[in-house]
Structure formats: C-alpha cells, structure tokens
C-alpha cells in the first residue's frame, strides 16, 4: 500500500519536474501557460497529462498534429517514480527518506535541464539549497559538521579542476557538486565524484568510438552526476566493502 502511494506520487512529481527543468532555464513560468504541444500549441487536457500512460496510449505522438513527443517526458516520470519507491527499499522507512526524496527531486530536474539546454540554473540550486539546509539542521549527518566539510571540499576541488582544465568543468557542475557534498558528506561525495567521472569517461569514449558524439563537443555532465550521486548515496558501504574484499582477495 505504502509503496503504491510512493510510486504514484513519484510519477506525478516526475511530470512536474519535466516542466520545471524545461521552463526555468529559459525563464518561463512553471505555472502558466498550461502544458501544450510545442508544434501545434494544442493545450493538453487532463487525460493527455497522465504520467507515462498518456504517452503510451497516444503512441508517443501529439493527439492533434501527430508530431512525435520526446521520450524524455515518460522517461523522467517513470524514473522519478521508480527512484522514489527505491529509497525506502534501500534506506528503510527512516527520517532520512525526506532527504533522499528531496535529493532525487533535485537530480531529476537537473537531468532535464542539462539534457535539454546544457544548463544547471542557479535558481533551482538556490531553492534546493534552502530546503537541504533546513533538512540537515533537523536530520544531521554524523558528525553534523560533515555537511559543511563535504560542501567546502566539493566546491574547492571542482573549482581547482575547472581552473586547471581551463573550463573543462562548468560553473553549474561546481555548484551542484558543492550542494551534493553538503547533503551527503565528504566520503560519499568523493565516491559520487569518482563514479560520475568514470561513467562520463566510459560513455563519452563509446560515443566517440561509434561517432555518436562529435569530438571536442561538450556533453552534459549533470546526468552522470545524478547517477554517480545516487549510487554512492545508496550503496556507499556495500561498494566500500566489496572494494576492500577485492583487495584482500588479490
């Protein structure tokens, strides 16, 4: 029952996060106008806004003009639902779920904005910074100052990388990782950064090998940050145990 409710709200919020991620970077209101087809501007009715289901029932096309709808919409809706329900499965029904669901919300919005515009808006980061600050006051890490240390180390490290690589790291990525460092603490930040960088290098390498991306063309790093952060946040202890077991075995 509880899991059904969680995934239901996750799907609905995923639809909202699509709107936020697509509108905020271009300075549009997230309230008005109502969602519409970008091609024929047909305003979507309630039955056309059902997360995932509407996309499937309409065959991935606008009901009016038959233009293809981006698969980004149902993907984000479905992933938000699945990630929301995964949090209690991994973390248990603890107060930390509040932080986990907020973190998933931030990362899904950033996923949309970075994929669509290669932008991580300051406005989104500032809103979530205020939320996370309140959450970590009442749901602190152990020790509590690990939040401050994680945020500071993340900001300084990413800033140094940006300076040394002469722009190889975007300002949005730096600020996002600083916020993530504050939320998850120092150790989890380091693992999340390692995983995000590794994933970006592997996928970028395959993209170049199979000519799916152009050489020297920047690619959005936000999605890799999202994946690396959630994996590290959920499975830090298990990954560390496996790593040390591997070293002992070798």
Residue pairs with C-beta under 8 A, 6 or more apart in sequence:
2 88
2 93
3 85
3 88
3 89
6 84
6 85
6 88
7 81
7 82
7 84
7 85
8 81
9 84
10 80
10 81
10 82
10 83
10 84
10 85
11 51
11 52
11 77
11 78
11 80
11 81
12 51
13 80
13 84
13 105
14 51
14 76
14 77
14 78
14 79
14 80
14 81
14 108
15 49
15 51
15 73
15 77
16 30
17 76
17 80
17 105
17 108
17 109
17 112
18 72
18 73
18 76
18 77
18 112
19 30
19 35
20 30
20 109
20 112
20 124
21 76
21 108
21 109
21 110
21 111
21 112
21 113
21 116
22 112
22 113
22 116
23 29
23 30
24 30
24 109
24 113
24 121
24 123
24 124
25 113
25 116
25 117
25 119
25 121
26 117
33 43
34 43
34 44
35 43
35 44
35 49
36 42
36 43
36 44
37 44
37 62
37 64
37 65
37 67
38 67
39 62
39 65
39 67
40 62
40 64
40 65
40 67
42 62
42 63
42 64
42 65
47 54
48 54
48 58
48 63
51 74
51 77
51 78
51 81
52 74
52 77
52 78
52 81
55 69
55 71
55 73
55 74
56 74
58 69
60 68
60 69
60 71
61 67
61 68
61 69
62 68
62 69
72 112
72 115
72 116
76 108
76 111
76 112
79 108
80 104
80 105
80 108
83 104
83 108
83 230
84 101
84 104
86 234
87 97
87 100
87 101
87 104
88 97
90 234
90 235
91 97
91 100
91 234
95 139
96 139
98 135
98 139
99 132
99 135
99 136
99 139
99 183
100 233
102 128
102 131
102 132
102 135
103 180
103 183
103 184
103 229
103 230
103 233
104 230
105 128
106 124
106 128
106 179
107 225
107 226
107 229
107 230
108 226
109 124
110 120
110 124
110 176
110 222
110 225
110 226
111 222
111 223
111 226
113 119
113 120
113 121
113 124
113 222
114 120
114 172
114 220
114 221
114 222
114 223
115 220
115 222
115 223
118 218
118 220
119 172
120 170
120 172
120 173
120 175
120 176
120 222
121 172
122 172
122 175
125 172
125 175
125 176
125 179
128 179
129 179
129 182
132 179
132 182
132 183
133 182
136 144
136 147
136 182
136 183
140 147
141 147
141 150
141 184
141 185
146 185
146 186
147 182
147 183
147 185
148 182
149 185
149 186
150 181
150 182
150 183
150 184
150 185
150 186
150 188
150 189
151 178
151 179
151 181
151 182
152 178
152 181
153 181
153 186
153 189
154 177
154 178
154 180
154 181
154 182
154 189
154 193
155 174
155 175
155 177
155 178
155 181
157 193
158 169
158 173
158 174
158 177
158 178
159 174
161 168
161 169
162 168
162 169
162 170
162 171
162 174
169 221
170 221
172 222
173 221
173 222
173 225
176 222
176 225
177 189
177 193
177 225
180 189
180 192
180 225
180 229
181 189
184 192
184 229
184 232
184 233
187 236
188 232
188 233
188 236
189 232
191 228
191 232
191 236
191 239
191 240
192 225
192 228
192 229
192 231
192 232
192 233
193 228
194 228
195 227
195 228
195 231
195 232
196 221
196 224
196 225
196 227
196 228
196 229
197 224
197 228
198 228
199 224
199 227
199 228
200 219
200 221
200 224
203 224
204 213
204 219
206 212
207 213
207 219
208 215
213 219
231 239
232 239
